[in-house]
Amino acid sequence: MWYKDRGFEAFLNRVKFVKVVFLVFWVFLFLRTFQIQVLRGFKFQKKSEGNYLKKFIIPPSRGIIFSKDNKIVAGTYISYNLVSQSRPDEQNLKKLLKILKRPARELRRNILMSLARGEVLITVAKDLKGKELIPVAARLDEFEGMRIVKAPKRFYPFGKIFSHITGYLGPLPKEKKLPYSYKGALHGISGIEKTCDRYLFGIPGGEVVEVNSRGKVISVKGSLKPRTGSNVYLTIYSNLQKIAFEAFEGRKGCAIALNPQTGEIYLMVSSPGFNPELFLEGKVKDLITSREYPLINRCIQMKYPPGSTFKIVTSACALNENLIDLNEKFFCNGVFHYGNKDFACWKEKGHGDVDFFKGFSQSCNVYFYNLGLKAGGKKLAEYAKKMGLSLTVFKDIEGELSATIPSPSWKKKEKKYPWLPGDSINMAIGQGYLWVTPIEMALLVSGVANNGVIMRPYLIEKIVSSEGKLEYQAIPKVVKEYSLNPRTFSILKEAMRKVVLSGTGQILNIPDVIIYGKTGTAQNPNGEDHGWFVSFGGEEFSQFSLVVVVEHGGMGSTSAGPISRKIWQKYIKLKKSDMETRKKEDRG
Amino acid sequence: METRKAGVGGRKIPLCIPPFSKGGNRGDLRIKNVEMKNFNLKIILSVFFLLGFGSSEIVSFVSGRALYNHFVALIIGVLFLFVFSDTRYRVFLRFRAHILYLLGIGLLILTLLWGKEINFSRSWLDIRIITFQPSEIAKFTTILLLTHYVSKNYATRQSFKTIVGIGFISLLPFVLVFIQPDLGSSIVFLAISLAFLVLSQNTRPLLILFFVGFALFFSLIYFCFHCFSFKIPVLIFVLCGILFGVFEFIFKVKKPYIPSLFLFLSLNVIVFTGFGISKMLKPYQKNRIMNFINPQRDPLNSGYQISQSLITIGSGKLFGKGYLKGTQARLGFLPGKYTDFLFATICEEFGFVGAFLILIAYFILYMEILKISQRAVDREGSILCFLIFSVLSFQTILNIGMNLGVLPITGLPLPFVSYGGTAVVVYLSMIGVVLNVNRVAKE
């Protein structure tokens, strides 16, 4: 039979050969399985977990920014977003569009944006309102992998009015990373939103869920609730801020008022403003390209020649150094000749004989040209620095610029040219190379009001966590204390009072209120003069000093003056009602 | 037929009445009684282990009608296993093999005409009561006819004529299955004919086959990636010409140009055949080939299967995630979790330990079949076992290799383990035949 066959031996050999081949294959399969499961098992386990475990961030609700009178300046409301765990297909999108009644372009744009940002949850529709929310929520099961999530959204009730204080939100620049951030988070880019971002942001929560291959959530493996950010309380009076902003009527300029005794900033207006909500919607092209630079906080980020307001420094220098006699008179015929140059007074006809008080209150340039010559550039620069210019102590909003204060050594270094008496003449009336920021001017005025004590300016009163714990409390701090002859202060104040009573600043002559002021009209290379008005109050209103600048507004008294008056009136009203309530409380 | 003494535990059983014999006075079937040994326990145990392992997973994935079908197929399959192990295997050979073969071919043709199309391929036949895959049945019938043909022509097994005959018998179902199109199953028919080439000891056609196969495979891959770029084929064309020219010049071949021209032309014929086939392939088939070469190419479709399969197997690690706890398969990341990729599912839930057990069970089973083929009393029995071994082991290697990402995705089920009624019934019948060969085999 078969095993006696000649071919049987050959067959057995073949089978042996096949056995060997089979064995080789089997050993290979064994080794491969071993390699994948044992040697590379950990790597594949990670991948498998990445497949079915998804981590979703629950964004924290951003803290609220309050004004001093407890109005919400920047708040957070809960909006509802429709999100998908995977990119929704066309069929689902069409079905969704029938329910949602939103333009298809908007949804596609949202999806592409989230994909580009690399978010785990792809946002399909943002900010669902009640009418849209209910039908979508009712039919949500038809769309696998989609769900509705709470999305805290920032809103700014005051819009443009507080824009430079609050700043705006936006995604972080790619090179910057914050330890408490997460993908797709919005952070403060400017203003308080930036400085207090760590407090306002809160702690994001999260959810680890098990999903199937279509992205549908099977179960929740673990979750962490988000913690709402801390609330920030400002020192700004919202009604003052509002009045001040509206007083500008869209003109470029800024106003800053602070309490000379504590350094609290009561208002900080920069006009034109911008609506911070536009940044959340991404409609910022106009803001960025605008020639009016609405994004710049003019109070701290813009330098202007101080003009006649600098005469406070010139006077202080001359008085303290005993360079002049108060009754000494100079004759002003409208022009001052020095060397081969003519320096004009603002009044072409001239002021005639001018003594110190007349020169100050009428802001006679010729008088101060003489003072400048007497004092010299070095002394003027010394006093400017002494009295608080170029103090960059305002840290609550980033980006403060420092004043440029020329001096003979400065000119030699920067301009490679020696200091000329003409420079002193120019500097005496706040022109020339002199550039200051409005906040520095406000500090200078406060220093005068406070007899040489400059308090740290601040607008963050306190930060309170969502549980009510006090996380930060501003403490008034002296940043600069300079001593001048007491007589100097009293003469300066008298002169500034005369400005209001009988000089260029009569617009602030409000009955029963003692206000000291100084106007300024600063010539500048860019166009029309800038109008300045600095002022501070006395007696019961001594807690208020104000600086108003109107860019290219012309005369200080006519441009910045009315704005100052409106602000003062509002402040007086506030103060009076405040005092009345206090009296009532005392009686009670 | 000689009568032999019963082995240990042997018993005398009456032979089944062969369905085509009339009283029986022909050939081997005349013998009414033959002593049979017991079942081969190794085969029975390993087959039932695999069936149980596979079913335990399938039960957790399918339900209702599909689960019912699976169990009906299992019961029929086990029934066939015992019936066939009690039926003299020679019943299926001789002229009956021709009838069965034609029946198989007929079913394939019917499938092409009235088959049910699932997943782009028309490979299912629905005859009201049951739906089945004729290609699986054709595997068995082709094996039977080939067994008959080869054992009849065993003496001339190296002759060209026999090889052509083998080629014809296996190529017919191959073509019919290939145009369904079911690439995986059609390759099995090629594997059967390859097994014969191994048996015939005729190495020359084997070498040519390998050469042609490789050249074809690479040209196919090339044209899948570069649809109309002829740069590299032309380069080969020119290089070969130069190479052969130099070769002839150095060795001073007496009849120049003839062998070189032959090689040169054949190479180019192969290259352009590859081009032709690449044009004929369906896009999804092309994708499969391309994704096997580069799984990262298309991570979402076919490449997705390979990478997910690797993740599934790998994440099982040494001891697995536990029964019913496999995240990859249960949460739907793994396609074909209870059919083509059931091996991966088992690996995920039972770890390397589970995979090891499966591989060992297959190893024992296939080695035992080979041993039986060495012990069979006649040529037919030996060749039958050898062929059944080659079909089953080929599919197993292809399927596990596909799961492990070392072989392209062909869509072949894992014998005894994967879900698939027809396959289970046919493979269990094959095992039944093997058991029968064993029962009459010599010690």
Interface residues (C-beta under 8 A of the other chain):
Chain A: M1 W2 Y3 D5 G7 A10 F11 L12 R14 V15 F17 V18 K19 F22 F25 W26 F28 L29 F30 R32 T33 F34 I36 Q37 V38 R40 G41 F42 K43 F44 Q45 K47 S48 E49 N51 Y52 E210 V211 N212 S213 R214 I218
Chain B: E2 Y154 A155 R157 V198 L199 Q201 Q308 L310 I311 T312 I313 G314 S315 G316 K317 L318 T327 Q328 L331 G332 F333 C347 G351 F352 A355 F356 L359 Y362 F363 Y366 M367 L370 S373 Q374 A376 V377 D378 R379 G381 S382 F386 F389 S390 S393 I397 I400 G401 L404 V406 K442
